[in-house]
Amino acid sequence: MASLIITIDGPAASGKSTVARLLAEKLAATFLDTGAMYRAVTLAAIQAGVDLSDEEKLLDVLDNRNFQFAGKKSKMTVCIDGVDVTELIREPKVTANARHIASAARLRAKLVQMQRQFAAGEEKLVTEGRDQGTVAFSNADIKFFLTAETGERAKRRQAELQAKGISESLEQIQRAIEERDKSDQSRAVGPLKPANDAIVVDTTNLSIEQVVEKLFGYVEENA
């Protein structure tokens, strides 16, 4: 297991992925994007045309496709059966359906196991998701939980999509975020919530750089 594990949890578009990646850079640590794992299984299931509400079929997809996740310090690459899908897993259709994978208890358990296996091969790790500090790495050295107002998160997600040439209304995006929040918070396994010992940071009025510096300062003082 890594000698230093830092978890960053939070709801969709709270900035956790970007912050985790940049913090990993500053710490010369490996970045583990757990959301990419859920998205990869979602993409594979969509490609296979399976019913996303059928847990048995989803398990078949996870067990019978070859998923490869490689952490190159500040970037995580994802391959399915040898094909690089790092960009494909970010498409809106995949994002919208990842909740099916996240709420399937047996898939979630397997993916948590994969996350721990990934960590075992790294010296220092910054990992982000929704249950990293509560489930996957409950004994992590430092735990953060990022939050932001829903409207601000919708604006951030819209900007991300526009940068990729994807146009969606702010109302659609906010509605999707609210639905995802409800799904994440109410699921029986690994629900979205701060760990009891997590440091909660509201990023609504902070730039990405300010959030990274805030977290980095805490790590320097307490690691």
CORGINOR-V867139 format. One record per run of one state. SS is the DSSP state (@ for helix, = for strand, . for the rest). FROM is the first residue (numbers start at 1). LEN is the number of residues. If there is no record, write none. Layout:
ss=SS from=FROM len=LEN
ss=SS from=FROM len=LEN
This chain:
ss=. from=1 len=3
ss== from=4 len=7
ss=. from=11 len=5
ss=@ from=16 len=12
ss=. from=28 len=2
ss== from=30 len=4
ss=@ from=34 len=15
ss=. from=49 len=6
ss=@ from=55 len=10
ss=. from=65 len=2
ss== from=67 len=6
ss=. from=73 len=2
ss== from=75 len=6
ss=. from=81 len=2
ss== from=83 len=2
ss=. from=85 len=3
ss=@ from=88 len=3
ss=. from=91 len=1
ss=@ from=92 len=11
ss=. from=103 len=2
ss=@ from=105 len=16
ss=. from=121 len=3
ss== from=124 len=6
ss=. from=130 len=2
ss=@ from=132 len=5
ss=. from=137 len=5
ss== from=142 len=6
ss=. from=148 len=2
ss=@ from=150 len=14
ss=. from=164 len=6
ss=@ from=170 len=17
ss=. from=187 len=12
ss== from=199 len=4
ss=. from=203 len=5
ss=@ from=208 len=15
ss=. from=223 len=1
